[in-house]
């Protein structure tokens, strides 16, 4: 039942009286105007600056892990907080009620971890890697085994290492449980998944050290990629403000980041598609195992579709830039430009599930104050009732539109600047492919939000 609610969580902007045709026109016009403005600026002075070194989204050449430079008490506090939260999640999952309606774990993992943490990475920067419990666990294992701190640079965080596919595979299993398996949100099943992930990270820490965990912790890779677009930077032992566009223009991507973002964006599209009349007509009201098979196909199809579309756009950009006579591209643009997709991944699920998110957060407060269903009523919250109109439909629509518009705008400008650093003046021609991608992805998002 919860899976069905997730798929149908948004009533659609159309139900709020938002003029769909006007929105589609705005996306198309905005993409064209943005490309024209960027083309006029050309490749003379990208936001990142012409002489700024390329930095990997996973930290190569960018310095230490975000929390490494923080004062020791702050760093330890982050690690303790992360481990404590992991222990609490596991305790509630295994020993709380086995009914999803009485156990806060499903709401916590869905509303907070899956929907909110990526968005906060865009807003607040790379904060997750400061509290990542698996990094703290790996640090403890390294201390016991007498290993040094992971080195700074590519050896510790190479985006192209042979295990590049692992974080995406781990994240895909959670997306499958959330959107495909009818019993995937049962507390015991979620507890088993979190336990299995922790075991994988622990074994990886024993065999490969803390650097292996930092490369492969799924949320760490996801948030580290999205945080490139944040106005908040965690580096040099302090937290500071910076231009999001500057951060993105200076960041190279790689297969690891590409695969993780493809999974998140594919799952976001699938969550929306699964609730459409179009998909219901295809599946014919399938139930049970047949429904799970159809949903698995849908998730894979959406993920491959998103990845394939981005690769096609990047390939068209390469072909368009080739006649310029500039330096030959030795590495494909698809992975290199992928950090520009971070904002879209951050808002993808959130904007579609905003109404459901508001409901889940309220329920989480009530269940979280009685996590083991013991009848606790510490603050008199047991009598609270969910207010489904906490925000009016109009306010929700504006939040959805603004977040989606910001994500599309940042994606276009950042992708253009990153492309300019690769193809030079040829970006004036090749950049139109990014404008087409922005218009296309924005139109698909609106189609789903408008209640397809």
C-alpha positions in Angstrom: 0.0 0.0 0.0 2.8 2.4 0.9 4.4 1.8 -2.5 1.2 2.7 -4.3 1.0 5.9 -2.2 4.5 6.8 -3.1 3.7 6.4 -6.8 0.6 8.5 -6.6 1.8 11.0 -4.0 1.4 14.1 -6.2 -2.0 15.2 -7.4 -0.3 17.1 -10.2 0.0 20.8 -10.9 -3.0 20.5 -13.2 -5.2 19.8 -10.2 -4.1 23.1 -8.8 -5.2 25.1 -11.8 -1.7 25.8 -13.1 -1.8 26.5 -16.9 0.2 23.7 -18.4 0.7 25.2 -21.9 2.2 28.4 -20.4 4.6 26.4 -18.3 5.8 24.3 -21.3 6.3 27.5 -23.3 8.2 29.1 -20.4 10.6 26.1 -20.2 11.2 26.2 -24.0 11.6 30.0 -24.0 13.9 30.0 -21.0 16.1 27.3 -22.5 16.5 29.3 -25.8 17.0 32.6 -24.0 19.5 31.1 -21.7 21.5 29.5 -24.5 21.4 32.8 -26.5 22.8 34.7 -23.5 25.5 32.1 -22.8 26.4 32.1 -26.5 26.8 35.8 -26.5 29.2 35.5 -23.5 31.0 32.7 -25.4 33.9 30.8 -23.9 36.0 33.8 -23.0 35.5 33.7 -19.3 33.6 30.8 -17.8 32.4 31.2 -14.3 35.0 28.8 -13.0 37.8 30.9 -14.5 40.1 29.8 -17.4 43.0 28.8 -15.3 41.3 26.9 -12.5 42.3 23.2 -12.2 39.9 20.4 -12.9 38.5 18.9 -9.7 36.9 15.5 -9.4 33.4 15.5 -7.9 34.5 12.8 -5.6 37.4 14.8 -4.2 40.4 14.1 -6.4 42.8 17.1 -6.3 40.1 18.9 -4.2 41.7 18.2 -0.9 40.6 16.0 2.0 37.2 14.6 2.8 35.0 17.5 3.8 35.2 16.8 7.5 38.9 16.0 7.7 40.0 19.6 8.1 37.4 20.5 10.8 38.5 20.9 14.4 38.9 17.5 16.1 35.9 17.9 18.5 33.6 18.9 15.6 34.9 16.0 13.5 34.4 13.5 16.3 30.9 14.9 17.1 29.9 14.4 13.5 31.1 10.8 13.5 29.4 10.0 16.8 26.2 11.6 15.6 26.3 9.5 12.4 27.0 6.2 14.2 24.3 7.0 16.8 21.7 7.6 14.1 22.7 4.4 12.3 22.3 2.4 15.6 18.9 4.0 16.3 17.7 3.2 12.8 18.7 -0.4 13.1 17.3 -0.8 16.6 13.9 0.7 15.5 13.9 -1.4 12.3 14.6 -4.7 14.1 12.9 -4.2 17.4 10.1 -1.8 16.7 6.7 -2.7 15.4 6.7 -4.9 12.3 3.8 -2.8 11.0 4.8 0.1 8.7 2.1 2.3 10.1 3.5 2.0 13.6 7.2 2.1 12.9 9.0 5.3 11.9 11.7 3.6 10.0 10.0 3.6 6.6 9.1 7.2 6.9 12.6 8.1 8.0 14.3 6.3 5.1 11.8 7.6 2.5 11.0 11.1 3.5 14.4 12.0 5.0 17.1 9.9 3.5 15.7 9.4 0.0 13.8 12.7 -0.6 15.4 15.3 1.7 19.1 14.4 2.2 19.9 15.0 -1.6 18.1 18.3 -1.5 19.9 19.4 1.6 23.2 18.6 -0.1 22.3 21.1 -2.8 21.3 23.7 -0.2 23.9 23.1 2.6 26.8 21.6 0.8 28.7 18.4 1.5 27.4 18.0 5.1 26.5 14.3 4.8 30.1 13.2 4.4 30.8 14.8 7.8 28.3 12.5 9.5 28.5 9.5 7.3 28.3 6.6 9.7 30.1 4.2 7.4 33.1 6.5 7.1 33.2 6.7 10.9 33.1 2.9 11.0 35.9 2.7 8.5 38.0 5.1 10.5 37.6 2.9 13.6 38.6 -0.2 11.6 41.6 1.6 10.2 42.7 2.7 13.6 42.4 -0.9 14.9 44.4 -2.2 12.0 47.0 0.6 12.2 46.3 2.0 8.8 47.1 5.7 8.0 44.5 8.3 7.0 43.6 7.9 3.2 45.9 10.0 1.1 44.7 13.2 -0.5 44.1 13.0 -4.3 43.1 10.4 -6.9 44.4 7.4 -5.0 41.7 7.9 -2.3 38.9 9.1 -4.5 39.3 8.2 -8.2 36.0 8.5 -10.0 37.1 6.1 -12.6 38.4 3.3 -10.3 37.3 -0.3 -11.3 34.6 -0.4 -8.6 32.9 2.7 -10.1 29.6 0.8 -10.5 29.2 -0.3 -6.9 27.6 2.8 -5.3 25.1 2.9 -8.1 24.3 -0.8 -7.7 23.8 -0.4 -3.9 21.6 2.6 -4.4 19.6 0.8 -7.1 18.7 -2.0 -4.6 17.1 0.6 -2.3 15.3 2.3 -5.2 14.0 -1.2 -6.2 12.7 -1.9 -2.7 11.1 1.5 -2.5 9.3 1.5 -5.9 9.0 -2.0 -7.1 8.8 -4.6 -4.3 5.3 -4.6 -2.7 6.8 -5.5 0.7 9.9 -3.4 0.3 8.9 -0.8 2.9 8.3 -3.4 5.7 10.4 -2.3 8.6 12.2 -5.7 8.9 13.0 -5.7 5.2 14.4 -2.1 5.4 16.4 -3.1 8.5 17.9 -6.0 6.6 18.9 -3.7 3.7 20.6 -1.2 6.1 22.3 -4.0 7.9 23.5 -5.6 4.6 24.8 -2.2 3.4 26.7 -1.8 6.7 28.2 -5.2 6.4 29.3 -4.5 2.8 31.0 -1.2 4.0 32.6 -2.9 7.0 34.0 -5.7 4.9 35.2 -3.2 2.3 36.9 -1.2 5.1 38.7 -4.3 6.4 39.9 -5.3 2.9 40.3 -1.9 1.2 40.6 0.6 4.0 38.8 3.8 4.6 39.5 5.0 1.1 37.5 2.2 -0.3 34.5 3.2 1.8 34.8 6.8 0.8 34.7 5.8 -2.8 31.7 3.5 -2.5 29.4 4.7 0.2 26.3 5.4 -1.9 25.0 8.5 -0.1 28.5 9.9 0.1 29.0 9.7 -3.6 25.5 11.1 -4.3 25.8 14.0 -1.9 29.4 14.8 -2.8 28.3 15.1 -6.5 25.2 17.2 -5.8 27.1 19.4 -3.3 29.2 20.7 -6.2 26.2 22.9 -7.0 25.8 24.2 -3.5 26.4 27.8 -2.4 28.1 26.3 0.7 31.6 24.8 0.5 33.1 22.5 3.2 36.9 22.7 2.7 40.0 24.0 4.3 38.7 23.2 7.8 35.8 25.7 7.5 32.4 26.2 6.0 32.2 29.1 3.6 29.9 30.6 0.9 30.9 30.3 -2.8 29.3 30.6 -6.2 27.5 27.4 -7.1 28.3 28.0 -10.7 32.0 28.3 -10.0 31.9 25.1 -8.0 30.3 23.2 -10.9 32.4 24.7 -13.7 35.5 23.5 -11.9 34.2 20.0 -11.3 34.9 17.1 -13.6 32.7 14.0 -13.4 33.3 10.4 -14.0 31.6 7.0 -14.4 31.0 6.6 -10.6 29.1 9.9 -10.3 27.3 9.4 -13.6 26.0 6.0 -12.6 24.7 7.2 -9.2 22.9 10.2 -10.7 21.4 8.0 -13.4 20.0 5.7 -10.8 18.5 8.6 -8.7 17.1 10.4 -11.8 15.8 7.2 -13.3 14.1 6.3 -10.0 12.6 9.8 -9.8 11.1 9.4 -13.3 9.9 5.9 -12.5 8.1 7.0 -9.3 6.2 9.6 -11.3 5.6 7.3 -14.3 4.3 4.5 -12.1 1.4 6.7 -11.1 0.3 7.7 -14.6 -2.8 6.5 -16.4 -0.5 5.6 -19.3 1.5 3.1 -17.2 -1.7 1.7 -15.7 -3.0 0.9 -19.2 0.2 -0.9 -20.0 0.3 -3.1 -16.9 -3.4 -3.8 -17.0 -3.8 -3.6 -13.2 -1.2 -6.3 -12.5 -0.8 -7.4 -8.9 1.5 -9.6 -6.8 4.7 -10.9 -8.4 3.6 -9.8 -11.8 3.3 -6.2 -10.6 6.8 -6.5 -9.1 8.2 -7.7 -12.5 6.5 -4.9 -14.4 7.8 -2.3 -11.8 11.3 -3.7 -12.1 11.1 -3.4 -15.8 9.9 0.1 -15.5 12.6 1.2 -13.1 15.3 -0.3 -15.4 13.7 1.2 -18.4 13.6 4.7 -16.9 17.2 4.5 -15.6 18.6 3.3 -18.9 16.5 5.9 -20.7 17.8 8.8 -18.6 21.4 7.6 -18.9 21.0 7.0 -22.6 19.4 10.4 -23.3 22.3 12.2 -21.5 24.9 10.2 -23.3 23.2 11.0 -26.6 23.1 14.7 -25.8 26.8 14.7 -24.9 27.7 12.8 -28.0 25.8 15.3 -30.2 27.7 18.0 -28.4 31.0 16.3 -29.2 30.1 15.8 -32.9 28.9 19.4 -33.1 32.1 20.7 -31.6 34.4 18.5 -33.8 34.5 20.7 -36.9 36.0 23.6 -34.9 39.5 22.4 -35.5 40.1 22.5 -31.8 41.9 20.0 -29.6 40.5 16.5 -29.9 38.4 15.3 -27.0 40.2 12.4 -25.4 37.5 11.7 -22.9 33.7 11.7 -23.5 31.7 14.7 -22.4 28.8 12.6 -20.8 30.6 11.7 -17.6 32.7 14.9 -17.5 29.6 17.2 -17.5 27.5 15.0 -15.2 27.9 17.2 -12.1 25.6 19.7 -13.8 22.8 17.1 -13.3 23.2 17.3 -9.6 20.5 19.9 -8.9 18.0 18.1 -11.0 18.7 14.9 -9.1 18.4 16.8 -5.8 14.8 18.0 -6.6 13.6 15.2 -8.9 11.7 13.1 -6.3 11.1 15.9 -3.9 9.0 18.1 -6.2 6.8 15.3 -7.3 6.2 14.0 -3.8 6.0 17.4 -2.0 2.4 16.8 -0.8 3.3 13.3 0.5 6.5 14.6 2.0 4.5 17.1 4.1 2.3 14.3 5.4 5.2 11.9 6.1 7.1 14.5 8.1 4.2 15.1 10.3 3.7 11.4 10.8 7.4 11.0 11.5 7.3 13.4 14.3 4.5 11.5 16.1 6.0 8.0 15.4 9.6 9.2 16.1 8.6 10.2 19.7 7.4 6.7 20.3 9.7 4.6 18.0 9.1 1.3 19.6 5.3 1.6 19.9 5.4 1.5 23.7 2.6 4.1 24.1 5.0 7.0 25.0 3.4 10.4 25.1 6.3 12.6 26.2 5.1 15.8 24.6 1.4 15.0 24.1 1.9 14.2 20.5 0.0 10.9 20.5 -3.2 12.9 19.8 -1.8 14.8 16.9 -3.6 14.4 13.6 -2.0 14.9 10.2 -2.9 18.2 8.5 -3.0 17.4 4.8 -3.5 21.0 4.0 -0.5 22.3 5.9 0.5 24.2 2.7 -2.2 25.2 0.2 -2.1 23.7 -3.3 -1.1 27.0 -4.7 1.9 27.4 -2.4 3.0 23.8 -3.1 2.8 24.5 -6.8 5.0 27.6 -6.5 7.6 25.6 -4.5 7.6 22.9 -7.1 7.9 25.3 -10.0 10.7 27.4 -8.4 12.8 24.4 -7.4 12.5 22.8 -10.8 13.2 26.1 -12.5 16.3 26.7 -10.4 17.6 23.2 -11.1 17.1 23.6 -14.8 18.8 27.0 -14.9 21.8 25.9 -12.9 22.1 22.8 -15.0 22.1 24.8 -18.3 24.6 27.4 -17.1 27.0 25.0 -15.3 26.9 22.5 -18.1 27.7 25.3 -20.6 30.6 26.5 -18.6 32.0 23.1 -18.1 31.7 22.3 -21.8 33.4 25.6 -22.6 36.4 24.5 -20.5 36.5 21.4 -22.7 35.8 22.6 -26.3 36.6 26.3 -26.1 34.9 28.5 -28.6 33.1 25.5 -30.1 30.7 25.7 -27.2 28.8 28.4 -29.1 27.6 25.6 -31.4 27.8 22.5 -29.1 26.0 24.3 -26.3 22.7 24.2 -28.1 22.5 20.5 -27.3 22.4 21.4 -23.6 19.6 23.9 -24.3 17.7 21.1 -26.0 18.3 18.7 -23.0 17.1 21.4 -20.6 13.9 22.0 -22.6 13.3 18.3 -22.9 14.0 17.3 -19.3 12.0 20.3 -18.1 9.0 19.3 -20.3 9.1 15.7 -19.1 9.2 16.9 -15.5 6.2 19.2 -16.1 4.3 16.5 -17.9 4.6 14.3 -14.8 3.9 17.2 -12.4 0.8 18.2 -14.3 -0.7 14.8 -13.7 0.2 12.8 -16.8 
